Structure formats: structure tokens, C-alpha cells
Amino acid sequence: MEQSQISKNLNTSQPTNFDWANPLLTDHYQVTMSYAYWNNNRHNDVAVFEAFFRKNPFKGKFTIFAGLDEVTHFIENFKFTDPQIEYLKTVMPQAKPQYFEWLKNLDTSQVIVSGVRDGRLVFPREPLLRLEGPLTILQLLETPVLNLINFASLVCTNASRMKFLVGEGRSCIEFGLRRAQGPNGAMTATKYSYLGGFDGTSNDYAGYLYGIPVVGTHAHSFVMSFESPDEINDHKFLDGVDVLEKAMKFRTELGWEQTELSELYAFVSYACSFPRNFIALVDSYSTLNCGVKNFLSVYLVLYELGYKEGSYGIRLDSGDLIQLSVDSRRMFNETGKRYGYDFSHLKIFASNDINEDRIKECNSKGHEINAFGIGTNLVTCQAQPALGMVYKLVEINGIPKIKLSDEVEKTSLPGKKKILRVYLNEGDIQPSFDILALEDDTLKDNQEIKVWIPFTKQEKTVTPFRIEELTNVLIENGKSILDAVKIQDKRTRCMAEFQAFGGKDRLLDDTNKSDEYQVYLTDSLNTMLNETLNKVKPQ
């Protein structure tokens, strides 16, 4: 991508790293099917495909849909290049030359995509994207579309779970760039963990492209690189004051003469470079016996020089994070009290293999951590590495289609569908349930509706006070009809919707399935389901 184009993307919702997402980023059978369709003159049959998932990830109660930016860009720019066509000729030598000419001119100008805006909470079986158009082009879109929304939705959901488990008043920072599965995985994880509620990232490129707040302190190597006070002779002064000299004075007054001096030199150098953003990594030698004491010795100098507005504190990166945070907070308070200073603003950051279980343990035992830096377990989604989004044909030439399975959950729902979100009572902020309806179904507020639990004979009648249609046209004739929305605004809406659904007390209580969010079928869709089943089900 040209630098000028990258600059245009700054602070917008535009995706990055597009080069991988092209028509050849597909499973080979999509291309062989396209040839078979073309060879049988079926390539222009009118088809409808829907993308959905069958189970919420992490054994949870919700999923956040993400990846729409990338899908939109891919569909808008879908076009085989001449070198790609030449390559396909080598792997499909049996194909007729006319097919490759047709493939070369293929585009998405007849494709319509309807679906859900990213950042919305969604649930199993719901058609997140519905693609309509010529059969062959929709077939060729399957693999890349799934690739672009599967991981994005998974990591966004993973981030939201961690963020809301951490709780109000505490931050989550994405630290996963070096552990992610390549540059594309890293950028996707950073972007969509922010959508899912994370407060910042260590990833400078994501900050540059999207305006996501970037956070960074220093590494152990920075501390270990110092050996002698001579190394900071020219960099130990701040506002005309010798910071090292004053820090040594505090170190003596506090009886901390046994701390590692080379670490103290490193902290002085860093504090003089960033006097309003002094966060020290304190476990290079000994967290409590050395690191925290050296940090406080230096911070006392900054505080007395008037550096009180900013970000100050420590990062814990090993050991018993819970106990270390408690002990560090006690040392902050005791030191501040000794000099008559209020050190309640000092922050404690924690990293080191943070995951949901670790956060829950911190919450249950009590801790003093202000912010969690989470990397590997966030960006690789170690608790569940794949969401399992699927893309199924639901209609061909106006005929509803169904995919059968011995497992009920793997049997698809036929027909062109939309998602309706129902609020039963006036004034309700929390949705009551969703309904899957056929595209032509007309459901009105305050109207009695019969709904069905999928694949059962259980029905009930409801009278919604308000119905919100989640399915909207997103792409028409291969071009987006949406206005660009900053990811910051999407994030705000996503966080508000999470709270509207009951927040962490409902959505993160995975042991209580009694309040699991329900998705029903309209009477007409349930009738189509049964009729289609009866037509195709083996006797």
C-alpha cells in the first residue's frame, strides 16, 4: 500500500494488510466448483449464502461480530490479476481456455451483502452476513469471507470477556504483537481487541493506522544495559536537579542501601527521559527488595519537582502477582505517608501469562493491580483457537436449501433470513430475545407473534413492545453503502450494548445457563424448515 493511502486511513475504520486478501486466497475446491458451474452453464444461477456460527466461543453466552471492514474492502476490490489467472492455468490444465477469460473479467458488481454491523452482540445460527448474487462468484467468496470474520470475531469476543472480568476502573492493554500468528494476525488482534473493550496496545502500527492509544514502558534489557553511574553523567539532570544524587539521598534515608545500583541508574535515565510517564519494570533483580524501592527513590525526586500529573507506577512481570501488588501498594502508601505525600495515584501494571482464570483468581483473592497487559492468551485465543464460522447455501433460484446432519446443531436453516431483536416491555434496555425471520416476514411492534424453538415442537406466543431489525444492506452491487465509522465509535457502541445485555453478571456467568439468550424462529420460517426437511430427509 502506498504511504499516502496509509495516511488516509489514519483514525478511520479502514483495514490494513490487504495484500493477503485477494481472490486467490481461497481453498482450491472453490475454484474447481466455479469451473464445474461454468462448464454446466450454471454460473449465473441466483444464489443466497449465509455466514453464521453454531456455538458461542469459550463455552460462553455471546459473541461479538467483527471483520466487516475487511470483508467490505475485499468484496469491493475482488478481481483476479493476470499472473493469478496464469497460475490457475497451470493447476487446472484440463479447463477450457474460455473459462479463464470469463474468470479474468469476473467481479462483484451483482453481489448484495446484508447483515449485522460489527461490534454487535450475536448468537448461534444467526445469519451475520447474507450474500446474494450469481452462484459462482458467491462460491469464490466463501473462504476469504470466513477467513476475515472468523478470527476477528473470536479475538474481539475474547477481549471483551477479559476486559469485563477485570472490572470497572481497571484497564486492559493488548501486548500480543510478538506472540501473534504473523503480521496479519497481530494487526487483526490489536484492532479487534480494542473494539472488544481493551484500552490500548503496545502495537505502534495499529496506533498509527487506527488511533488506538499506545502504551509502552521498557524491557528488562534496558535495565540490564546499565552498569555504572558514568553512563548517565550527561543524562541525570531534570529541571537543573541531579536526579541520581537526590534519589541516592532518599535511598539512604529509607534504609534501602542494598538495592541494585545499576537498576537505579536505569530508572534515573528513564525518568529523565519521560518525567510525565514513568512506569518502571521492577522484576529484573528482585521486585520487592530492589525494584519497587528503586522506583520509589526516583519517583520521590520527580514528585518533589512537581511531576504529579501523568502516569507513574510499576509493572510486575513475574512471581505471585496478587501478593506482589498488595505488598507494592503497601510500600507506596508507607513511603508516601513518611514524607507526607499522597501516593494513591501510583499505578500497578501486571503482565505474565494473564488469562481468564488468572483474572478470576486475582478478583477472588483481592489485588491492587490497576492495569493488565495481556498478550499470548489474548491474541492466540488459547482457550479456543477457532470460532467455527460456516457459510452455507440457503437458497438457489428461489428454492430454499438445507444442509442435513445427524447432529441437529449442524443442520442449517433454509431460506433468506433476517435477525430481529425483541424488547418485550416499554422502557426495556435489555433485549429479551432474538427472532430469525424470513426476509419477507413483516413483524410489527405490539403485534402478537408465534415463535418456535429451532428443531423442536415447542412454540409460544409473544407480543413485543419494540422490534429492532439487525439485518441491513451493507454492500450493494459490490460497493459499500455505509458511511465510514471510526473504531473508537464502534467500541463505544459495543461496550454500551454489552452492558444493555446485562453486563458481566449475566454474560460472563458461564455456569448459569438458565438465563442464556434465546433465538427463536417465526412461524413462517419454522414452516419452511419442516417442509424443506420433509422434501430432502431420507425416509
Secondary structure, DSSP 8 states (H G I E B T S, - for coil): --HHHHHHHTTSS----GGG-STTSS-HHHHHHHHHHHHTT-TT-EEEEEEE-SS-GGG-S-EE---HHHHHHHHHT----HHHHHHHHHH-TTS-HHHHHHHHT--STT-EEEE--TT-EE-TT--SEEEEEEHHHHHHHHHHHHHHHHHHHHHHHHHHHHHHHH-TT-EEEE--GGGSSHHHHHHHHHHHHHHTT--EES-HHHHHHH---B-----HHHHHT---GGGGTTS-EETTEEHHHHHHHHHHHTT-TTS-HHHHHHHHHHHHH-TTEEEEE--SS-IIIIIHHHHHHHHHHHHHTT--SSEEEEEE-SS-HHHHHHHHHHHHHHHHHHHT---TT-EEEE-SS--HHHHHHHHHH-----EEEE-HHHHT-TT-S----EEEEEEETTEE-----SSGGGS---S-EEEEEEE-STT--S--EEEEEETT----TT--EEEE-TTSS-EEEE--SEEEE--EEEEETTEE-S----HHHHHHHHHHHHHHTTHHHHHT-TT--TT---EEEEHHHHHHHHHHHHHHS--
